[in-house]
Amino acid sequence: MIVVDTNTLAYLYLPTAQTADVVALLHKDPAWAAPLLWRSEFRNVLIAYVRRGVIDGDTALAIQLQAEQQMAESEYSVSSVDVLTLAAETECSAYDCEFVSLAKSLGVKLITSDRKVIKHFPETAMTARSYLIGP
């Protein structure tokens, strides 16, 4: 199992330079987890794509529903104390620290492309490419 942040999920469903790595990641480790926050953040990513004319509203809804089905039973609440503590100790947002907190509580890696998160939590956070290559 791995924790994936919202951007990692978005790379799976929307064509980006990271999509190939994220598809390979899904094949290597299909057990993905995320804090409940991912849903709101993912909807925000989708509406940005709609507003830029990259996808239409029906496609956005279909992607959202598919992602929700994929993440069903793999969504978690996180401790506010843990999240606020992690955020206060770093320059990372509380949003980002939700993903870090979950990965730490589950004892698994967080897959993210967020360089600030990787910098502050190198023992927990890594890119999909780094995870695929391994130690």
OpenMM code with the backbone's topology and positions (N, CA, C; nanometers):
from openmm import Vec3, app, unit

residues = "MET ILE VAL VAL ASP THR ASN THR LEU ALA TYR LEU TYR LEU PRO THR ALA GLN THR ALA ASP VAL VAL ALA LEU LEU HIS LYS ASP PRO ALA TRP ALA ALA PRO LEU LEU TRP ARG SER GLU PHE ARG ASN VAL LEU ILE ALA TYR VAL ARG ARG GLY VAL ILE ASP GLY ASP THR ALA LEU ALA ILE GLN LEU GLN ALA GLU GLN GLN MET ALA GLU SER GLU TYR SER VAL SER SER VAL ASP VAL LEU THR LEU ALA ALA GLU THR GLU CYS SER ALA TYR ASP CYS GLU PHE VAL SER LEU ALA LYS SER LEU GLY VAL LYS LEU ILE THR SER ASP ARG LYS VAL ILE LYS HIS PHE PRO GLU THR ALA MET THR ALA ARG SER TYR LEU ILE GLY PRO".split()
positions = [
    Vec3(0.0841, -0.1188, 0.0000),
    Vec3(0.0000, 0.0000, 0.0000),
    Vec3(0.0878, 0.1239, 0.0000),
    Vec3(0.0396, 0.2272, -0.0686),
    Vec3(0.1021, 0.3586, -0.0696),
    Vec3(-0.0065, 0.4640, -0.0526),
    Vec3(0.0342, 0.5801, -0.0031),
    Vec3(-0.0549, 0.6957, -0.0003),
    Vec3(-0.0198, 0.7795, -0.1228),
    Vec3(-0.1224, 0.8238, -0.1932),
    Vec3(-0.1013, 0.9095, -0.3097),
    Vec3(-0.1665, 1.0439, -0.2839),
    Vec3(-0.0988, 1.1485, -0.3283),
    Vec3(-0.1606, 1.2799, -0.3140),
    Vec3(-0.2519, 1.3070, -0.4331),
    Vec3(-0.3210, 1.4173, -0.4281),
    Vec3(-0.4200, 1.4493, -0.5301),
    Vec3(-0.3576, 1.4622, -0.6680),
    Vec3(-0.2403, 1.5224, -0.6762),
    Vec3(-0.1764, 1.5360, -0.8073),
    Vec3(-0.1422, 1.4000, -0.8669),
    Vec3(-0.0994, 1.3074, -0.7852),
    Vec3(-0.0692, 1.1734, -0.8355),
    Vec3(-0.1949, 1.1107, -0.8934),
    Vec3(-0.3058, 1.1245, -0.8239),
    Vec3(-0.4333, 1.0753, -0.8782),
    Vec3(-0.4680, 1.1465, -1.0087),
    Vec3(-0.4488, 1.2760, -1.0134),
    Vec3(-0.4808, 1.3524, -1.1346),
    Vec3(-0.3951, 1.3056, -1.2516),
    Vec3(-0.2682, 1.2770, -1.2265),
    Vec3(-0.1797, 1.2306, -1.3337),
    Vec3(-0.2281, 1.0985, -1.3928),
    Vec3(-0.2970, 1.0191, -1.3139),
    Vec3(-0.3491, 0.8925, -1.3639),
    Vec3(-0.4624, 0.9154, -1.4636),
    Vec3(-0.5455, 1.0133, -1.4370),
    Vec3(-0.6673, 1.0343, -1.5158),
    Vec3(-0.6571, 1.1424, -1.6227),
    Vec3(-0.5594, 1.2302, -1.6091),
    Vec3(-0.5453, 1.3414, -1.7031),
    Vec3(-0.4072, 1.3340, -1.7684),
    Vec3(-0.3983, 1.3539, -1.8978),
    Vec3(-0.2689, 1.3392, -1.9657),
    Vec3(-0.1681, 1.4457, -1.9225),
    Vec3(-0.0571, 1.3997, -1.8669),
    Vec3(0.0503, 1.4878, -1.8227),
    Vec3(0.1833, 1.4183, -1.8508),
    Vec3(0.2909, 1.4876, -1.8258),
    Vec3(0.4243, 1.4284, -1.8419),
    Vec3(0.4475, 1.3158, -1.7403),
    Vec3(0.3731, 1.3165, -1.6298),
    Vec3(0.3901, 1.2155, -1.5257),
    Vec3(0.2980, 1.0950, -1.5423),
    Vec3(0.2085, 1.0986, -1.6370),
    Vec3(0.1076, 0.9930, -1.6493),
    Vec3(0.1687, 0.8538, -1.6657),
    Vec3(0.2686, 0.8390, -1.7489),
    Vec3(0.3297, 0.7072, -1.7714),
    Vec3(0.3861, 0.6499, -1.6414),
    Vec3(0.4538, 0.7330, -1.5624),
    Vec3(0.5088, 0.6855, -1.4347),
    Vec3(0.3973, 0.6450, -1.3389),
    Vec3(0.2892, 0.7214, -1.3364),
    Vec3(0.1798, 0.6917, -1.2437),
    Vec3(0.1050, 0.5654, -1.2860),
    Vec3(0.0904, 0.5429, -1.4152),
    Vec3(0.0302, 0.4179, -1.4622),
    Vec3(0.1191, 0.3001, -1.4207),
    Vec3(0.2499, 0.3139, -1.4375),
    Vec3(0.3432, 0.2085, -1.3947),
    Vec3(0.3352, 0.1883, -1.2434),
    Vec3(0.3194, 0.2969, -1.1690),
    Vec3(0.3046, 0.2899, -1.0234),
    Vec3(0.1808, 0.2091, -0.9852),
    Vec3(0.0713, 0.2328, -1.0534),
    Vec3(-0.0523, 0.1603, -1.0264),
    Vec3(-0.0341, 0.0106, -1.0518),
    Vec3(0.0409, -0.0240, -1.1551),
    Vec3(0.0668, -0.1657, -1.1838),
    Vec3(0.1580, -0.2275, -1.0789),
    Vec3(0.2553, -0.1502, -1.0303),
    Vec3(0.3493, -0.2007, -0.9294),
    Vec3(0.2821, -0.2149, -0.7940),
    Vec3(0.2022, -0.1162, -0.7557),
    Vec3(0.1379, -0.1166, -0.6238),
    Vec3(-0.0035, -0.0603, -0.6380),
    Vec3(-0.1025, -0.1457, -0.6649),
    Vec3(-0.2384, -0.0977, -0.6899),
    Vec3(-0.3176, -0.0587, -0.5644),
    Vec3(-0.2625, -0.0814, -0.4466),
    Vec3(-0.3327, -0.0464, -0.3224),
    Vec3(-0.2973, 0.0976, -0.2862),
    Vec3(-0.3861, 0.1895, -0.3245),
    Vec3(-0.3650, 0.3316, -0.2990),
    Vec3(-0.4572, 0.3787, -0.1874),
    Vec3(-0.4058, 0.4687, -0.1048),
    Vec3(-0.4843, 0.5281, 0.0031),
    Vec3(-0.4667, 0.6791, -0.0011),
    Vec3(-0.5632, 0.7500, 0.0574),
    Vec3(-0.5568, 0.8962, 0.0640),
    Vec3(-0.6490, 0.9449, 0.1747),
    Vec3(-0.6182, 1.0631, 0.2296),
    Vec3(-0.7128, 1.1228, 0.3242),
    Vec3(-0.8373, 1.1687, 0.2477),
    Vec3(-0.9468, 1.1824, 0.3180),
    Vec3(-1.0725, 1.2239, 0.2541),
    Vec3(-1.0599, 1.3545, 0.1762),
    Vec3(-0.9676, 1.4373, 0.2143),
    Vec3(-0.9431, 1.5649, 0.1475),
    Vec3(-0.9213, 1.5484, -0.0024),
    Vec3(-0.8697, 1.4351, -0.0465),
    Vec3(-0.8382, 1.4163, -0.1882),
    Vec3(-0.9575, 1.4478, -0.2770),
    Vec3(-1.0790, 1.4158, -0.2311),
    Vec3(-1.1981, 1.4356, -0.3150),
    Vec3(-1.2168, 1.5841, -0.3509),
    Vec3(-1.2076, 1.6702, -0.2528),
    Vec3(-1.2253, 1.8135, -0.2777),
    Vec3(-1.1136, 1.8685, -0.3646),
    Vec3(-0.9922, 1.8304, -0.3350),
    Vec3(-0.8801, 1.8771, -0.4154),
    Vec3(-0.8909, 1.8270, -0.5596),
    Vec3(-0.9321, 1.7024, -0.5767),
    Vec3(-0.9445, 1.6431, -0.7100),
    Vec3(-1.0530, 1.7148, -0.7905),
    Vec3(-1.1646, 1.7448, -0.7255),
    Vec3(-1.2704, 1.8201, -0.7942),
    Vec3(-1.2185, 1.9562, -0.8391),
    Vec3(-1.1342, 2.0176, -0.7584),
    Vec3(-1.0759, 2.1470, -0.7935),
    Vec3(-0.9851, 2.1352, -0.9160),
    Vec3(-0.9060, 2.0283, -0.9225),
    Vec3(-0.8217, 2.0037, -1.0399),
    Vec3(-0.9094, 1.9854, -1.1635),
    Vec3(-1.0134, 1.9054, -1.1502),
    Vec3(-1.1011, 1.8789, -1.2648),
    Vec3(-1.1686, 2.0065, -1.3151),
    Vec3(-1.2166, 2.0900, -1.2249),
    Vec3(-1.2844, 2.2117, -1.2710),
    Vec3(-1.1852, 2.3071, -1.3377),
    Vec3(-1.0605, 2.3039, -1.2944),
    Vec3(-0.9584, 2.3855, -1.3616),
    Vec3(-0.9400, 2.3381, -1.5059),
    Vec3(-0.9408, 2.2078, -1.5275),
    Vec3(-0.9296, 2.1533, -1.6631),
    Vec3(-1.0528, 2.1888, -1.7462),
    Vec3(-1.1698, 2.1886, -1.6840),
    Vec3(-1.2925, 2.2277, -1.7540),
    Vec3(-1.2843, 2.3749, -1.7934),
    Vec3(-1.2441, 2.4595, -1.7023),
    Vec3(-1.2379, 2.6042, -1.7298),
    Vec3(-1.1363, 2.6389, -1.8381),
    Vec3(-1.0311, 2.5578, -1.8488),
    Vec3(-0.9310, 2.5801, -1.9541),
    Vec3(-0.9719, 2.5170, -2.0864),
    Vec3(-1.0850, 2.4447, -2.0859),
    Vec3(-1.1336, 2.3835, -2.2085),
    Vec3(-1.0632, 2.2538, -2.2459),
    Vec3(-0.9898, 2.1955, -2.1529),
    Vec3(-0.9184, 2.0703, -2.1797),
    Vec3(-1.0150, 1.9519, -2.1791),
    Vec3(-1.1107, 1.9546, -2.0861),
    Vec3(-1.2151, 1.8529, -2.0788),
    Vec3(-1.3490, 1.9229, -2.0596),
    Vec3(-1.4576, 1.8507, -2.0840),
    Vec3(-1.5892, 1.9103, -2.0598),
    Vec3(-1.6438, 1.8617, -1.9254),
    Vec3(-1.7558, 1.9176, -1.8865),
    Vec3(-1.8148, 1.8846, -1.7567),
    Vec3(-1.8522, 1.7387, -1.7428),
    Vec3(-1.9042, 1.6782, -1.8475),
    Vec3(-1.9412, 1.5364, -1.8413),
    Vec3(-1.8181, 1.4487, -1.8209),
    Vec3(-1.7098, 1.4842, -1.8883),
    Vec3(-1.5853, 1.4086, -1.8723),
    Vec3(-1.5318, 1.4244, -1.7305),
    Vec3(-1.5373, 1.5464, -1.6781),
    Vec3(-1.4918, 1.5706, -1.5412),
    Vec3(-1.5706, 1.4854, -1.4429),
    Vec3(-1.7014, 1.4812, -1.4597),
    Vec3(-1.7850, 1.4010, -1.3703),
    Vec3(-1.7511, 1.2531, -1.3829),
    Vec3(-1.7326, 1.2054, -1.5049),
    Vec3(-1.6982, 1.0643, -1.5252),
    Vec3(-1.5642, 1.0304, -1.4600),
    Vec3(-1.4667, 1.1203, -1.4727),
    Vec3(-1.3359, 1.0984, -1.4103),
    Vec3(-1.3495, 1.0971, -1.2581),
    Vec3(-1.4263, 1.1920, -1.2038),
    Vec3(-1.4456, 1.1972, -1.0588),
    Vec3(-1.5058, 1.0667, -1.0078),
    Vec3(-1.6095, 1.0195, -1.0750),
    Vec3(-1.6758, 0.8963, -1.0319),
    Vec3(-1.5825, 0.7758, -1.0421),
    Vec3(-1.5022, 0.7707, -1.1479),
    Vec3(-1.4073, 0.6610, -1.1631),
    Vec3(-1.3013, 0.6655, -1.0531),
    Vec3(-1.2512, 0.7835, -1.0224),
    Vec3(-1.1517, 0.7974, -0.9156),
    Vec3(-1.2111, 0.7597, -0.7803),
    Vec3(-1.3346, 0.8011, -0.7553),
    Vec3(-1.4000, 0.7652, -0.6295),
    Vec3(-1.4162, 0.6136, -0.6179),
    Vec3(-1.4493, 0.5496, -0.7290),
    Vec3(-1.4617, 0.4037, -0.7269),
    Vec3(-1.3262, 0.3391, -0.6984),
    Vec3(-1.2217, 0.3921, -0.7607),
    Vec3(-1.0876, 0.3380, -0.7377),
    Vec3(-1.0461, 0.3519, -0.5917),
    Vec3(-1.0791, 0.4643, -0.5298),
    Vec3(-1.0334, 0.4918, -0.3936),
    Vec3(-1.1313, 0.4423, -0.2862),
    Vec3(-1.2436, 0.3848, -0.3282),
    Vec3(-1.3424, 0.3348, -0.2318),
    Vec3(-1.2744, 0.2420, -0.1316),
    Vec3(-1.3065, 0.2599, -0.0065),
    Vec3(-1.2539, 0.1807, 0.1046),
    Vec3(-1.1049, 0.2036, 0.1290),
    Vec3(-1.0497, 0.3092, 0.0683),
    Vec3(-0.9092, 0.3438, 0.0899),
    Vec3(-0.8942, 0.4900, 0.1295),
    Vec3(-1.0029, 0.5477, 0.1812),
    Vec3(-1.0036, 0.6864, 0.2232),
    Vec3(-1.0048, 0.6918, 0.3754),
    Vec3(-0.9264, 0.7830, 0.4301),
    Vec3(-0.9086, 0.7869, 0.5741),
    Vec3(-0.9255, 0.9270, 0.6307),
    Vec3(-0.9739, 0.9333, 0.7536),
    Vec3(-0.9683, 1.0560, 0.8322),
    Vec3(-0.8290, 1.0623, 0.8940),
    Vec3(-0.7816, 1.1822, 0.9167),
    Vec3(-0.6497, 1.1980, 0.9779),
    Vec3(-0.6620, 1.2819, 1.1042),
    Vec3(-0.5631, 1.2698, 1.1889),
    Vec3(-0.5611, 1.3415, 1.3156),
    Vec3(-0.5288, 1.4888, 1.2949),
    Vec3(-0.6157, 1.5759, 1.3426),
    Vec3(-0.5899, 1.7194, 1.3330),
    Vec3(-0.4639, 1.7578, 1.4085),
    Vec3(-0.4417, 1.6949, 1.5225),
    Vec3(-0.3207, 1.7227, 1.6011),
    Vec3(-0.1971, 1.6903, 1.5185),
    Vec3(-0.1953, 1.5730, 1.4563),
    Vec3(-0.0799, 1.5340, 1.3748),
    Vec3(-0.0595, 1.6297, 1.2573),
    Vec3(-0.1674, 1.6627, 1.1882),
    Vec3(-0.1582, 1.7493, 1.0707),
    Vec3(-0.1063, 1.8870, 1.1107),
    Vec3(-0.1630, 1.9457, 1.2138),
    Vec3(-0.1199, 2.0790, 1.2557),
    Vec3(0.0238, 2.0781, 1.3069),
    Vec3(0.0626, 1.9726, 1.3752),
    Vec3(0.2004, 1.9612, 1.4233),
    Vec3(0.2978, 1.9540, 1.3068),
    Vec3(0.2681, 1.8699, 1.2086),
    Vec3(0.3552, 1.8567, 1.0912),
    Vec3(0.3642, 1.9890, 1.0149),
    Vec3(0.2518, 2.0562, 0.9993),
    Vec3(0.2507, 2.1831, 0.9262),
    Vec3(0.3271, 2.2916, 1.0020),
    Vec3(0.3128, 2.2944, 1.1331),
    Vec3(0.3815, 2.3953, 1.2146),
    Vec3(0.5325, 2.3755, 1.2141),
    Vec3(0.5764, 2.2527, 1.1963),
    Vec3(0.7196, 2.2214, 1.1976),
    Vec3(0.7861, 2.2420, 1.0624),
    Vec3(0.7095, 2.2711, 0.9579),
    Vec3(0.7633, 2.2818, 0.8225),
    Vec3(0.7016, 2.4013, 0.7513),
    Vec3(0.7354, 2.4157, 0.6253),
    Vec3(0.6752, 2.5183, 0.5400),
    Vec3(0.5599, 2.4607, 0.4590),
    Vec3(0.5204, 2.3381, 0.4870),
    Vec3(0.4157, 2.2705, 0.4092),
    Vec3(0.2772, 2.3118, 0.4566),
    Vec3(0.1818, 2.3078, 0.3645),
    Vec3(0.0442, 2.3421, 0.4000),
    Vec3(-0.0188, 2.2312, 0.4841),
    Vec3(-0.1213, 2.2663, 0.5546),
    Vec3(-0.1964, 2.1655, 0.6297),
    Vec3(-0.2573, 2.0639, 0.5336),
    Vec3(-0.2957, 2.1091, 0.4148),
    Vec3(-0.3496, 2.0170, 0.3146),
    Vec3(-0.2467, 1.9087, 0.2821),
    Vec3(-0.1250, 1.9522, 0.2509),
    Vec3(-0.0196, 1.8559, 0.2190),
    Vec3(0.0112, 1.7652, 0.3371),
    Vec3(0.0066, 1.8227, 0.4567),
    Vec3(0.0390, 1.7442, 0.5760),
    Vec3(-0.0671, 1.6386, 0.6077),
    Vec3(-0.1872, 1.6521, 0.5532),
    Vec3(-0.2857, 1.5444, 0.5684),
    Vec3(-0.2344, 1.4170, 0.5029),
    Vec3(-0.1761, 1.4301, 0.3848),
    Vec3(-0.1233, 1.3143, 0.3136),
    Vec3(-0.0020, 1.2567, 0.3863),
    Vec3(0.0847, 1.3440, 0.4369),
    Vec3(0.2019, 1.3000, 0.5122),
    Vec3(0.1580, 1.2276, 0.6387),
    Vec3(0.0640, 1.2866, 0.7106),
    Vec3(0.0145, 1.2263, 0.8339),
    Vec3(-0.0413, 1.0867, 0.8089),
    Vec3(-0.1182, 1.0716, 0.7036),
    Vec3(-0.1748, 0.9407, 0.6726),
    Vec3(-0.0652, 0.8401, 0.6401),
    Vec3(0.0300, 0.8790, 0.5575),
    Vec3(0.1392, 0.7875, 0.5233),
    Vec3(0.2154, 0.7453, 0.6479),
    Vec3(0.2444, 0.8406, 0.7350),
    Vec3(0.3154, 0.8077, 0.8583),
    Vec3(0.2325, 0.7142, 0.9468),
    Vec3(0.1039, 0.7398, 0.9597),
    Vec3(0.0208, 0.6564, 1.0465),
    Vec3(0.0045, 0.5149, 0.9914),
    Vec3(0.0065, 0.5011, 0.8587),
    Vec3(-0.0038, 0.3683, 0.7976),
    Vec3(0.1321, 0.3011, 0.7822),
    Vec3(0.2391, 0.3769, 0.8017),
    Vec3(0.3737, 0.3222, 0.7870),
    Vec3(0.4100, 0.2912, 0.6427),
    Vec3(0.3619, 0.3766, 0.5503),
    Vec3(0.3880, 0.3551, 0.4077),
    Vec3(0.4434, 0.4832, 0.3454),
    Vec3(0.4825, 0.4750, 0.2201),
    Vec3(0.5345, 0.5906, 0.1482),
    Vec3(0.4209, 0.6766, 0.0945),
    Vec3(0.4487, 0.8056, 0.0843),
    Vec3(0.3607, 0.9016, 0.0188),
    Vec3(0.4198, 0.9304, -0.1181),
    Vec3(0.3403, 0.9130, -0.2223),
    Vec3(0.3846, 0.9435, -0.3572),
    Vec3(0.3314, 1.0811, -0.3950),
    Vec3(0.4236, 1.1705, -0.4274),
    Vec3(0.3904, 1.3095, -0.4579),
    Vec3(0.4932, 1.3672, -0.5533),
    Vec3(0.4563, 1.4700, -0.6237),
    Vec3(0.5538, 1.5430, -0.7048),
    Vec3(0.5879, 1.6766, -0.6389),
    Vec3(0.5337, 1.6991, -0.5201),
    Vec3(0.5535, 1.8241, -0.4483),
    Vec3(0.6934, 1.8259, -0.3856),
    Vec3(0.7805, 1.9062, -0.4438),
    Vec3(0.9208, 1.9105, -0.3986),
    Vec3(0.9346, 1.9572, -0.2528),
    Vec3(0.8476, 2.0483, -0.2112),
    Vec3(0.8542, 2.0967, -0.0732),
    Vec3(0.8216, 1.9839, 0.0248),
    Vec3(0.7219, 1.9038, -0.0068),
    Vec3(0.6853, 1.7905, 0.0796),
    Vec3(0.7993, 1.6894, 0.0837),
    Vec3(0.8561, 1.6594, -0.0328),
    Vec3(0.9676, 1.5644, -0.0385),
    Vec3(1.0872, 1.6165, 0.0412),
    Vec3(1.1143, 1.7466, 0.0305),
    Vec3(1.2258, 1.8080, 0.1038),
    Vec3(1.2067, 1.7958, 0.2551),
    Vec3(1.0859, 1.8234, 0.3030),
    Vec3(1.0617, 1.8240, 0.4468),
    Vec3(1.0348, 1.6847, 0.5051),
    Vec3(0.9951, 1.5915, 0.4212),
    Vec3(0.9623, 1.4566, 0.4697),
    Vec3(1.0292, 1.3494, 0.3820),
    Vec3(1.1627, 1.3546, 0.3702),
    Vec3(1.2320, 1.2626, 0.2794),
    Vec3(1.2195, 1.1155, 0.3198),
    Vec3(1.1914, 1.0894, 0.4459),
    Vec3(1.1754, 0.9510, 0.4911),
    Vec3(1.0377, 0.8950, 0.4549),
    Vec3(0.9461, 0.9824, 0.4190),
    Vec3(0.8082, 0.9421, 0.3899),
    Vec3(0.7687, 0.9677, 0.2457),
    Vec3(0.8051, 1.0828, 0.1922),
    Vec3(0.7560, 1.1269, 0.0612),
    Vec3(0.8585, 1.1059, -0.0496),
    Vec3(0.8082, 1.0663, -0.1664),
    Vec3(0.8937, 1.0475, -0.2830),
    Vec3(0.8106, 1.0571, -0.4101),
    Vec3(0.8787, 1.0739, -0.5216),
    Vec3(0.8096, 1.0795, -0.6492),
    Vec3(0.7735, 0.9381, -0.6956),
    Vec3(0.6822, 0.9319, -0.7897),
    Vec3(0.6468, 0.8025, -0.8486),
    Vec3(0.7693, 0.7401, -0.9139),
    Vec3(0.8463, 0.8197, -0.9826),
    Vec3(0.9668, 0.7700, -1.0507),
    Vec3(1.0641, 0.7081, -0.9502),
    Vec3(1.0880, 0.7761, -0.8384),
    Vec3(1.1784, 0.7234, -0.7349),
    Vec3(1.1261, 0.5928, -0.6781),
    Vec3(0.9965, 0.5842, -0.6569),
    Vec3(0.9352, 0.4622, -0.6041),
    Vec3(0.9517, 0.3474, -0.7034),
    Vec3(0.9363, 0.3763, -0.8303),
    Vec3(0.9485, 0.2739, -0.9329),
    Vec3(1.0916, 0.2229, -0.9448),
    Vec3(1.1861, 0.3147, -0.9336),
    Vec3(1.3281, 0.2772, -0.9453),
    Vec3(1.3740, 0.2008, -0.8222),
    Vec3(1.3229, 0.2403, -0.7058),
    Vec3(1.3574, 0.1726, -0.5817),
    Vec3(1.4909, 0.2191, -0.5268),
    Vec3(1.5267, 0.1628, -0.4102),
    Vec3(1.6510, 0.2069, -0.3441),
    Vec3(1.7755, 0.1640, -0.4176),
] * unit.nanometer
topology = app.Topology()
chain = topology.addChain("A")
for resn in residues:
    res = topology.addResidue(resn, chain)
    for name in ("N", "CA", "C"):
        topology.addAtom(name, app.Element.getBySymbol(name[0]), res)
